[in-house]
Amino acid sequence: MISRETINGSPVTEEQIAAWSAEAEAGYDAEVLKKRGRGRPGRGAAPSQVVALRLTLDEIAALDARAEREGKTRSEVIREALSAAAV
């Protein structure tokens, strides 16, 4: 039995492959692709950077409790705490 490629559980047909191939051969508009927005939305004009942070289980529990109580994410609570400490 031959296994077929699928996308989201639907088999990929030869017609779809031919259409995708024709689209690629015709070329893509780079400006349109840039506007599609891949990944998470930015937080400002400059790129942001991911910073690893080690916390104890108690610190994580306190962070999660505050985030839940305030209806925020962990990151939002941490960013607010950093902003408050910098004042």
Chimera marker file (.cmm) of the C-alpha trace (Angstrom):
<marker_set name="trace">
<marker id="1" x="0.000" y="0.000" z="0.000" r="1" g="1" b="0" radius="0.5"/>
<marker id="2" x="1.395" y="3.413" z="-1.002" r="1" g="1" b="0" radius="0.5"/>
<marker id="3" x="1.204" y="6.172" z="1.586" r="1" g="1" b="0" radius="0.5"/>
<marker id="4" x="0.039" y="9.555" z="0.240" r="1" g="1" b="0" radius="0.5"/>
<marker id="5" x="1.013" y="13.012" z="1.397" r="1" g="1" b="0" radius="0.5"/>
<marker id="6" x="-1.671" y="14.920" z="3.247" r="1" g="1" b="0" radius="0.5"/>
<marker id="7" x="-2.240" y="18.454" z="4.489" r="1" g="1" b="0" radius="0.5"/>
<marker id="8" x="-4.426" y="18.655" z="7.578" r="1" g="1" b="0" radius="0.5"/>
<marker id="9" x="-5.541" y="15.107" z="6.908" r="1" g="1" b="0" radius="0.5"/>
<marker id="10" x="-6.653" y="15.749" z="3.285" r="1" g="1" b="0" radius="0.5"/>
<marker id="11" x="-4.773" y="13.968" z="0.494" r="1" g="1" b="0" radius="0.5"/>
<marker id="12" x="-2.687" y="16.172" z="-1.787" r="1" g="1" b="0" radius="0.5"/>
<marker id="13" x="-3.838" y="15.732" z="-5.393" r="1" g="1" b="0" radius="0.5"/>
<marker id="14" x="-1.786" y="15.913" z="-8.576" r="1" g="1" b="0" radius="0.5"/>
<marker id="15" x="-3.909" y="18.924" z="-9.579" r="1" g="1" b="0" radius="0.5"/>
<marker id="16" x="-2.937" y="20.775" z="-6.395" r="1" g="1" b="0" radius="0.5"/>
<marker id="17" x="0.734" y="20.007" z="-6.976" r="1" g="1" b="0" radius="0.5"/>
<marker id="18" x="0.498" y="21.271" z="-10.580" r="1" g="1" b="0" radius="0.5"/>
<marker id="19" x="-1.228" y="24.480" z="-9.426" r="1" g="1" b="0" radius="0.5"/>
<marker id="20" x="1.392" y="25.100" z="-6.725" r="1" g="1" b="0" radius="0.5"/>
<marker id="21" x="4.167" y="24.450" z="-9.231" r="1" g="1" b="0" radius="0.5"/>
<marker id="22" x="2.667" y="26.900" z="-11.756" r="1" g="1" b="0" radius="0.5"/>
<marker id="23" x="2.297" y="29.516" z="-9.001" r="1" g="1" b="0" radius="0.5"/>
<marker id="24" x="5.934" y="29.090" z="-7.953" r="1" g="1" b="0" radius="0.5"/>
<marker id="25" x="7.194" y="29.230" z="-11.533" r="1" g="1" b="0" radius="0.5"/>
<marker id="26" x="5.244" y="32.453" z="-12.130" r="1" g="1" b="0" radius="0.5"/>
<marker id="27" x="7.067" y="33.986" z="-9.164" r="1" g="1" b="0" radius="0.5"/>
<marker id="28" x="5.928" y="35.566" z="-5.916" r="1" g="1" b="0" radius="0.5"/>
<marker id="29" x="5.527" y="39.215" z="-5.030" r="1" g="1" b="0" radius="0.5"/>
<marker id="30" x="7.984" y="39.752" z="-2.168" r="1" g="1" b="0" radius="0.5"/>
<marker id="31" x="6.020" y="42.750" z="-0.816" r="1" g="1" b="0" radius="0.5"/>
<marker id="32" x="2.854" y="40.652" z="-0.501" r="1" g="1" b="0" radius="0.5"/>
<marker id="33" x="4.764" y="37.903" z="1.303" r="1" g="1" b="0" radius="0.5"/>
<marker id="34" x="6.256" y="40.438" z="3.740" r="1" g="1" b="0" radius="0.5"/>
<marker id="35" x="2.788" y="41.762" z="4.610" r="1" g="1" b="0" radius="0.5"/>
<marker id="36" x="1.489" y="38.308" z="5.539" r="1" g="1" b="0" radius="0.5"/>
<marker id="37" x="3.196" y="38.514" z="8.895" r="1" g="1" b="0" radius="0.5"/>
<marker id="38" x="4.770" y="35.311" z="10.043" r="1" g="1" b="0" radius="0.5"/>
<marker id="39" x="5.428" y="34.501" z="13.673" r="1" g="1" b="0" radius="0.5"/>
<marker id="40" x="4.384" y="36.451" z="16.706" r="1" g="1" b="0" radius="0.5"/>
<marker id="41" x="3.489" y="40.104" z="16.327" r="1" g="1" b="0" radius="0.5"/>
<marker id="42" x="6.241" y="42.556" z="17.152" r="1" g="1" b="0" radius="0.5"/>
<marker id="43" x="6.295" y="44.607" z="20.333" r="1" g="1" b="0" radius="0.5"/>
<marker id="44" x="7.778" y="47.718" z="18.752" r="1" g="1" b="0" radius="0.5"/>
<marker id="45" x="9.728" y="49.080" z="15.811" r="1" g="1" b="0" radius="0.5"/>
<marker id="46" x="12.892" y="47.145" z="16.654" r="1" g="1" b="0" radius="0.5"/>
<marker id="47" x="13.104" y="43.351" z="16.830" r="1" g="1" b="0" radius="0.5"/>
<marker id="48" x="12.713" y="41.938" z="20.323" r="1" g="1" b="0" radius="0.5"/>
<marker id="49" x="14.935" y="39.281" z="21.856" r="1" g="1" b="0" radius="0.5"/>
<marker id="50" x="14.068" y="36.197" z="23.858" r="1" g="1" b="0" radius="0.5"/>
<marker id="51" x="15.799" y="35.986" z="27.245" r="1" g="1" b="0" radius="0.5"/>
<marker id="52" x="15.958" y="32.747" z="29.231" r="1" g="1" b="0" radius="0.5"/>
<marker id="53" x="15.146" y="33.057" z="32.928" r="1" g="1" b="0" radius="0.5"/>
<marker id="54" x="15.505" y="30.405" z="35.617" r="1" g="1" b="0" radius="0.5"/>
<marker id="55" x="12.893" y="30.416" z="38.371" r="1" g="1" b="0" radius="0.5"/>
<marker id="56" x="12.197" y="28.126" z="41.305" r="1" g="1" b="0" radius="0.5"/>
<marker id="57" x="8.939" y="26.205" z="41.451" r="1" g="1" b="0" radius="0.5"/>
<marker id="58" x="7.683" y="28.614" z="44.125" r="1" g="1" b="0" radius="0.5"/>
<marker id="59" x="8.523" y="31.629" z="41.958" r="1" g="1" b="0" radius="0.5"/>
<marker id="60" x="6.732" y="30.086" z="38.974" r="1" g="1" b="0" radius="0.5"/>
<marker id="61" x="3.681" y="29.328" z="41.118" r="1" g="1" b="0" radius="0.5"/>
<marker id="62" x="3.594" y="32.936" z="42.372" r="1" g="1" b="0" radius="0.5"/>
<marker id="63" x="4.057" y="34.259" z="38.833" r="1" g="1" b="0" radius="0.5"/>
<marker id="64" x="1.287" y="32.039" z="37.471" r="1" g="1" b="0" radius="0.5"/>
<marker id="65" x="-1.055" y="32.982" z="40.331" r="1" g="1" b="0" radius="0.5"/>
<marker id="66" x="-0.538" y="36.685" z="39.686" r="1" g="1" b="0" radius="0.5"/>
<marker id="67" x="-0.918" y="36.271" z="35.924" r="1" g="1" b="0" radius="0.5"/>
<marker id="68" x="-4.159" y="34.323" z="36.424" r="1" g="1" b="0" radius="0.5"/>
<marker id="69" x="-5.474" y="36.846" z="38.945" r="1" g="1" b="0" radius="0.5"/>
<marker id="70" x="-4.735" y="39.776" z="36.636" r="1" g="1" b="0" radius="0.5"/>
<marker id="71" x="-5.733" y="38.030" z="33.403" r="1" g="1" b="0" radius="0.5"/>
<marker id="72" x="-2.246" y="38.395" z="31.923" r="1" g="1" b="0" radius="0.5"/>
<marker id="73" x="0.486" y="36.172" z="30.557" r="1" g="1" b="0" radius="0.5"/>
<marker id="74" x="3.682" y="35.332" z="32.422" r="1" g="1" b="0" radius="0.5"/>
<marker id="75" x="5.598" y="37.564" z="30.033" r="1" g="1" b="0" radius="0.5"/>
<marker id="76" x="3.304" y="40.535" z="30.627" r="1" g="1" b="0" radius="0.5"/>
<marker id="77" x="3.705" y="40.234" z="34.398" r="1" g="1" b="0" radius="0.5"/>
<marker id="78" x="7.509" y="39.981" z="34.101" r="1" g="1" b="0" radius="0.5"/>
<marker id="79" x="7.720" y="42.955" z="31.716" r="1" g="1" b="0" radius="0.5"/>
<marker id="80" x="5.556" y="45.079" z="34.050" r="1" g="1" b="0" radius="0.5"/>
<marker id="81" x="7.736" y="44.130" z="37.035" r="1" g="1" b="0" radius="0.5"/>
<marker id="82" x="10.882" y="45.091" z="35.103" r="1" g="1" b="0" radius="0.5"/>
<marker id="83" x="9.352" y="48.432" z="34.096" r="1" g="1" b="0" radius="0.5"/>
<marker id="84" x="8.309" y="49.175" z="37.689" r="1" g="1" b="0" radius="0.5"/>
<marker id="85" x="11.792" y="48.301" z="38.987" r="1" g="1" b="0" radius="0.5"/>
<marker id="86" x="13.451" y="50.608" z="36.439" r="1" g="1" b="0" radius="0.5"/>
<marker id="87" x="11.524" y="53.671" z="37.638" r="1" g="1" b="0" radius="0.5"/>
<link id1="1" id2="2" r="1" g="1" b="0" radius="0.2"/>
<link id1="2" id2="3" r="1" g="1" b="0" radius="0.2"/>
<link id1="3" id2="4" r="1" g="1" b="0" radius="0.2"/>
<link id1="4" id2="5" r="1" g="1" b="0" radius="0.2"/>
<link id1="5" id2="6" r="1" g="1" b="0" radius="0.2"/>
<link id1="6" id2="7" r="1" g="1" b="0" radius="0.2"/>
<link id1="7" id2="8" r="1" g="1" b="0" radius="0.2"/>
<link id1="8" id2="9" r="1" g="1" b="0" radius="0.2"/>
<link id1="9" id2="10" r="1" g="1" b="0" radius="0.2"/>
<link id1="10" id2="11" r="1" g="1" b="0" radius="0.2"/>
<link id1="11" id2="12" r="1" g="1" b="0" radius="0.2"/>
<link id1="12" id2="13" r="1" g="1" b="0" radius="0.2"/>
<link id1="13" id2="14" r="1" g="1" b="0" radius="0.2"/>
<link id1="14" id2="15" r="1" g="1" b="0" radius="0.2"/>
<link id1="15" id2="16" r="1" g="1" b="0" radius="0.2"/>
<link id1="16" id2="17" r="1" g="1" b="0" radius="0.2"/>
<link id1="17" id2="18" r="1" g="1" b="0" radius="0.2"/>
<link id1="18" id2="19" r="1" g="1" b="0" radius="0.2"/>
<link id1="19" id2="20" r="1" g="1" b="0" radius="0.2"/>
<link id1="20" id2="21" r="1" g="1" b="0" radius="0.2"/>
<link id1="21" id2="22" r="1" g="1" b="0" radius="0.2"/>
<link id1="22" id2="23" r="1" g="1" b="0" radius="0.2"/>
<link id1="23" id2="24" r="1" g="1" b="0" radius="0.2"/>
<link id1="24" id2="25" r="1" g="1" b="0" radius="0.2"/>
<link id1="25" id2="26" r="1" g="1" b="0" radius="0.2"/>
<link id1="26" id2="27" r="1" g="1" b="0" radius="0.2"/>
<link id1="27" id2="28" r="1" g="1" b="0" radius="0.2"/>
<link id1="28" id2="29" r="1" g="1" b="0" radius="0.2"/>
<link id1="29" id2="30" r="1" g="1" b="0" radius="0.2"/>
<link id1="30" id2="31" r="1" g="1" b="0" radius="0.2"/>
<link id1="31" id2="32" r="1" g="1" b="0" radius="0.2"/>
<link id1="32" id2="33" r="1" g="1" b="0" radius="0.2"/>
<link id1="33" id2="34" r="1" g="1" b="0" radius="0.2"/>
<link id1="34" id2="35" r="1" g="1" b="0" radius="0.2"/>
<link id1="35" id2="36" r="1" g="1" b="0" radius="0.2"/>
<link id1="36" id2="37" r="1" g="1" b="0" radius="0.2"/>
<link id1="37" id2="38" r="1" g="1" b="0" radius="0.2"/>
<link id1="38" id2="39" r="1" g="1" b="0" radius="0.2"/>
<link id1="39" id2="40" r="1" g="1" b="0" radius="0.2"/>
<link id1="40" id2="41" r="1" g="1" b="0" radius="0.2"/>
<link id1="41" id2="42" r="1" g="1" b="0" radius="0.2"/>
<link id1="42" id2="43" r="1" g="1" b="0" radius="0.2"/>
<link id1="43" id2="44" r="1" g="1" b="0" radius="0.2"/>
<link id1="44" id2="45" r="1" g="1" b="0" radius="0.2"/>
<link id1="45" id2="46" r="1" g="1" b="0" radius="0.2"/>
<link id1="46" id2="47" r="1" g="1" b="0" radius="0.2"/>
<link id1="47" id2="48" r="1" g="1" b="0" radius="0.2"/>
<link id1="48" id2="49" r="1" g="1" b="0" radius="0.2"/>
<link id1="49" id2="50" r="1" g="1" b="0" radius="0.2"/>
<link id1="50" id2="51" r="1" g="1" b="0" radius="0.2"/>
<link id1="51" id2="52" r="1" g="1" b="0" radius="0.2"/>
<link id1="52" id2="53" r="1" g="1" b="0" radius="0.2"/>
<link id1="53" id2="54" r="1" g="1" b="0" radius="0.2"/>
<link id1="54" id2="55" r="1" g="1" b="0" radius="0.2"/>
<link id1="55" id2="56" r="1" g="1" b="0" radius="0.2"/>
<link id1="56" id2="57" r="1" g="1" b="0" radius="0.2"/>
<link id1="57" id2="58" r="1" g="1" b="0" radius="0.2"/>
<link id1="58" id2="59" r="1" g="1" b="0" radius="0.2"/>
<link id1="59" id2="60" r="1" g="1" b="0" radius="0.2"/>
<link id1="60" id2="61" r="1" g="1" b="0" radius="0.2"/>
<link id1="61" id2="62" r="1" g="1" b="0" radius="0.2"/>
<link id1="62" id2="63" r="1" g="1" b="0" radius="0.2"/>
<link id1="63" id2="64" r="1" g="1" b="0" radius="0.2"/>
<link id1="64" id2="65" r="1" g="1" b="0" radius="0.2"/>
<link id1="65" id2="66" r="1" g="1" b="0" radius="0.2"/>
<link id1="66" id2="67" r="1" g="1" b="0" radius="0.2"/>
<link id1="67" id2="68" r="1" g="1" b="0" radius="0.2"/>
<link id1="68" id2="69" r="1" g="1" b="0" radius="0.2"/>
<link id1="69" id2="70" r="1" g="1" b="0" radius="0.2"/>
<link id1="70" id2="71" r="1" g="1" b="0" radius="0.2"/>
<link id1="71" id2="72" r="1" g="1" b="0" radius="0.2"/>
<link id1="72" id2="73" r="1" g="1" b="0" radius="0.2"/>
<link id1="73" id2="74" r="1" g="1" b="0" radius="0.2"/>
<link id1="74" id2="75" r="1" g="1" b="0" radius="0.2"/>
<link id1="75" id2="76" r="1" g="1" b="0" radius="0.2"/>
<link id1="76" id2="77" r="1" g="1" b="0" radius="0.2"/>
<link id1="77" id2="78" r="1" g="1" b="0" radius="0.2"/>
<link id1="78" id2="79" r="1" g="1" b="0" radius="0.2"/>
<link id1="79" id2="80" r="1" g="1" b="0" radius="0.2"/>
<link id1="80" id2="81" r="1" g="1" b="0" radius="0.2"/>
<link id1="81" id2="82" r="1" g="1" b="0" radius="0.2"/>
<link id1="82" id2="83" r="1" g="1" b="0" radius="0.2"/>
<link id1="83" id2="84" r="1" g="1" b="0" radius="0.2"/>
<link id1="84" id2="85" r="1" g="1" b="0" radius="0.2"/>
<link id1="85" id2="86" r="1" g="1" b="0" radius="0.2"/>
<link id1="86" id2="87" r="1" g="1" b="0" radius="0.2"/>
</marker_set>
